[in-house]
Amino acid sequence: MRFAAAVLRSYESRFAVEEVILNRGPADGEILVKIAGCGMCRTDLAVRGSAGRSPLPAVLGHEGAGVVVETGGPHTAPSNGDHVVLSFDSCGNCRSCLGGAPAYCDSFAPLNLFGGRKENAERFTDGTGGELAPRWFGQSSFAEYAVVRARNAVRVDPSLPIELLGPLGCGFLTGAGAVLNSFGAGPGDSVTVLGAGAVGLAAVMAATASGALTVAVDRHPERLALAERFGATPLHASSPDLPGRIRRLTDGGAHYALDTTASAQLINDALRALRPTGHLGLVARLHSALPLEPGALDRGRRISHICEGDAVPGLLIPRLTGLWQAGRFPFDELIRTYPLADIDEAERDCEAGRVVKPVLIP
């Protein structure tokens, strides 16, 4: 079958919507999904800076959602007609996967970032038969259709707006999962979120929904206004004595902090704003050494990296859609939709901060 997809051909080029070819349908354990919408994540855009580790040309996109139109065998579930949200790939066999931690799969990087599954790779080509990278993040969902492993797909209520649900598979999953899974925040706790982008605002919503007192730090007034609307106390990142202000707002220090910025200064500020035994989680990738100020990790404070919100997607995604239906996780207010043909405009708006979460509609 032939269909439209956004192809990135080089690390210097823009996306180009062109015809691609699927020469064979899904194999056993796979499903073919007609994409209703796909979020644009900064991980997609970071491919240009990956120093060649993510092979090109490729169809990117890893926040897809849509409807199953074909399965790779009679025992493959989800089934035809099911509405699904697509998430990251994992092997299902290593100790992490078997232990309920697929985000820490032994094969996470090769499966998701550096080429994807190699089996049947040749079945996916460009319109002239030229080779494309096998699969990005288990999906390659900047396209009208995507072939994915069934284990990557989470069935959702068909009454939900499927075209908007894709970001629940990665960006919103990461922010909300950090609060609900990694921290286990609840009433009486306090959470500081550094950076009010898509991941940070999802964390703010989740913290508010959990009953935690929430502080949001950012340098953009319009993002702080959004965070305040979702229940957080806003603080500008350049506020004098930022750690002291957070400690005063949280009655002696935050129990938890989530950094989405990779700013060494803000990470140190967040550590100094924690109460004893507090936990700082990092979700942004650090690109240089992280100097820690003296005393930052005193008194039982700890710091860890959090991948994909420590989530089992099949458990967390239904929880988030349930919170949305209850009016407690209004992620749709962060979304602006674009036709797939306008992918370059969506990228420009994302990079300029004019939109929190672009979603491409094939």
N, C-alpha and C positions, 0 to 999 in steps of 0.2 A: 504494500500500500504506500501511496505517496501523500505527504502532508506537509504543512508549513511548520518551520521551526526557526528559532533565532540561533544562528551559528556564530561563534567567535573563532576567527581563523588565525589570529596571531595575538601576541601579547601587547601589540601596539595598536591594533585595529578596534573599530567599533563593532557592535553586533550587526548582523545582516540577516533579515528574514528571508529564507530561501526554501526551496523544496528539498525534502529529504526522503529517503526510501527505507521502509522496513521490508526486508526481503522475505522474512518468515515471521510467523506469529509467535506468541508466548510459548516457551518450553514448560515442561512440568514444574509446578511450583511458582510460575510466573503469571501475571495478569496484564492485559492491555487496558489502559485507562484513557478515556477521552477527557482531556484536561479542561476543566471549567474555569480555573484561575490558578495563577502561580505567583507567589510573593517573590519580590526581589530582595535578597539578603546581601549584606556587605561581604559575606564569604564568596558569593558569586563574583563580585567586582574585584575581590582581592586576587583572583586568578592572574590578573595582569602583573601582579607583583610577586608571583610565586616562583620566580627564577627558573621557569621551565619545568617545575615538578608536576604541574597539572597538564597533561598532554593536550595539545590542540592540533587540528581544529576539533571543536567539541560543541555540543548543545549543553549549555549549563541549565541552571534552575533546579532548586531542591526544596521548594515550598509549594508543591503541587497538590491539587485536589480535583476530583472529578468523579466520573462514573465508569464502572467496570463494563467493558463491552466484549471481552473475550478472556477465557481462562485457559491455562496450559494443561488441563487434564480434568477428569470428572471429580477428582477429590481435592482440587485446589479451591481454597476459600481465601478471600471473599468471592462471591459469585456474580454472574452477569446481572447488571442492573443495580448492584450495590453502590452507594455513595461512599467514597473513601477519601481520607486525608493521607498523604504520603509523607513518610519521615525518612530518617537516615538508615543506611544499610548496616548490617552486622552479620557475622558468620553464623551465629546460633549454636556454635559447638564449643567455643573456648570457655575457660573457667568464668570469665566475666559475664558472657552471655548466659551461661547456664545458671549463674548466680543472680540473675535479674538485673545486671548492669550492662546492657548492650552498648551504652555510650562509651564504655571502656573496653570494647571488643579488641582482641589482639590484632585484628585486621582492619580496624577502623580507618586508618589513614589510607592504605592501598584501596580499600573498597570505596571510600567516599571522595577522597581528594586526588588520588594519583592514578586514576585510570579506570577504576571500577572493575566489575567482574569481567574476566576475559573470555569466558565460555560464550560461544555464539556471537562474538564481537563483530564478525564480518557481516552479519545480517543487517546492520545499521550503517547506511552510507549517505553521502550527499546525492544530489540529483543526477550527477554524472557517474556515480558509482565510486567516487573517491572515499577514502577511509575517514571515519569520524571516531573520536575516542569512544570506548564502549558505553560508558554510563557515568554520569556525574551524580555523586551522592545517592546512587541507587535509583535515579529518576531521569535526569535530563528532561525536565518538565517545562522549559521555555519552548513549548511546542503544542501542537494540537493533540498529540497522543504521546503516551509514554509506556514503555514496557518496564515493569518493576517486579521484584520479588514479592510474593504475597506477604512475606513476613514484614515488609516495609509499609504495608497498607493497613489503615485502621478504619473499620466501618463506622459510619456516623448516621445519625437520624436523617432520613431523606427530606424532612421538612425544614432542615437548616439551610441557610444560603451557601450552598457548596462552593460557589465561586470565590467566597471570602475566607474560606477555612484553611487554605494552604499554609499561611504563616504559623498556624498552630503546630505544624510539623517540625519547626526549627526555631525561628526567632522568638516567638511568643512562648513556645515550649521551654526555651532556655531560661528566660527571665522568670516566668512563673514557677518553673520547676526548681530553680535555685531557692526560691522562698518557701515553697510548699514541701519539697523533697529534701534538699540539702540542708536547709535551716530548720524545717519543721516549725516555722513561726506560727504563733497563735496569740490569743488574747493575753495582754500583759507583757508581750515582747515588744521590742522596738527594732526597726529595720531602717538603715540608711542606704539609699540607692544613689550611686554616683554615675551620672550620665542618664539623661532622659530621652534616649532614642527608643527604638522599637523594643529592644530587650529590656532596657531600664524601665520603660513605662509599663510593660507587661509585669515586671517585678513589683512596681508600685501598686498596680491593680490587684495582684495576688496578695500582697501584704495587707492592703486595705480589706480585701475579702476575708482574710484570715483573722481579722480583728487586731492586728498589730499596729502600734503607733509608727508612722512612716515619715521619713524625711527624704526629700529629693534634692540633689545637688546638680546644677548644670550652669553653663555660662550663657545660655540663650533664654531670654525672658519668655518667649513664646512657648518653649518647651517646659519651663517652670510653671507657666500658667496651666498647661495641660496636666502636669503632675498634681498641681493643687486641685484641679477639677476632679481628679481621680482619688483624692483623699490624702495627699501628702502635704506636709509643710515644706514650702520651697525655700531653698537657700542658694544664693549665687555662689559660684565656685571661687570667685575672688573675694568673698567676704573676709574681713579681718578676723583672725583667730577662728578659722573654720572649725577645727576640732573642739574648741571651747564652746562654740555656739551649738554644735551638735550635742555635746554632753549636757548642756543646759536644757535643750529641747527634749532630750530623752531621759531626763531625771538621773543623771550620773553617767551616762554613756550608753551607746547602742548595744543591744545583744548581738546584732548581726549587721554586716555591711556587704553590699554587692557592688563591685567595681566593673563598669562596662567601658571604661575610657582608656585603660592602659597607661594613664598618666602617673608617673612615679610620685609626683607631689601629692596628687589626690589619694593615691594608695597609702602613703604615709600619713596623710591627714585622717583617713578613715581608720587606720590602725590606732592612732592616738585618740580617736573619738570613741573607741570601743570600751565597754566596761570590762573588768577582769573576766577571763575565760571567754570573751567575745570571739566571734568567728567572722573573718573577712573572706569572701569568695571572689575569685577573679574569673571572668568569662572572656575577656578580650585577650587576644594573643599578644604577648610582649615581644618586641622586636629588638630589645637591648637589655643589658643587665639592669636589675632592679636594686638600687641602693636603698637599704632600710636605715632609717634614722635610729640612733641609740635609744634603747628603751621601747621601741615600737612594739616588740613582741614580748614585753614583760608581763608578768602576772597572769599567765595562762592564755594570753591572746594567741590566736592561731590564724594561719592564712593557708588557703588551698585553691587549686584550680578546679572549676566546675565545668564539666562538658555536657552539653545538651540537657542541662537542668537535672542531671542524675535521673533522667526519665526513662521509664518503660512506656513508649508512646501509646501502646494499647490501653494503658491505665490512665495516663495523665490527660490525653486528648479528650476522652469522654468527660473527665472531671471538669476540664476547662469549658467545654460546650455546655455542660450543665450549669456552671457558674454564669455563663453568658445568658442562658435562657432565664436565669433568676435575676438578671440585671446587675450582677456583681462582678462581671469581667467584660466590660464594653470594648473589646479589642477592635470592633468594627469602626469605632470612631477614629482610629489611627490610620485607616486605609484610604488610599485613593486609587481608583482603577484606571488602567490605560489599555487600549488595544495592544495586542502583541506587536503590531507594526510600529508602535510608538515606543519601543523598548529603549531607544537611545534617549528620548525625552525623559522617560522614567528614570533612567540612570542619572541624567544631569540634575533632575529635580532632587533625587536622593542625595547626590553628592553635595548639592548646594543647601541641603536642609529644608527645602521647600515642602517636602513630604516626609512623613515618618515611615510609612510602609507602603511602597508601591505594589500593586497587584496587577499582573498582566493577564488580560482576557483574550485567549486565542480566538 
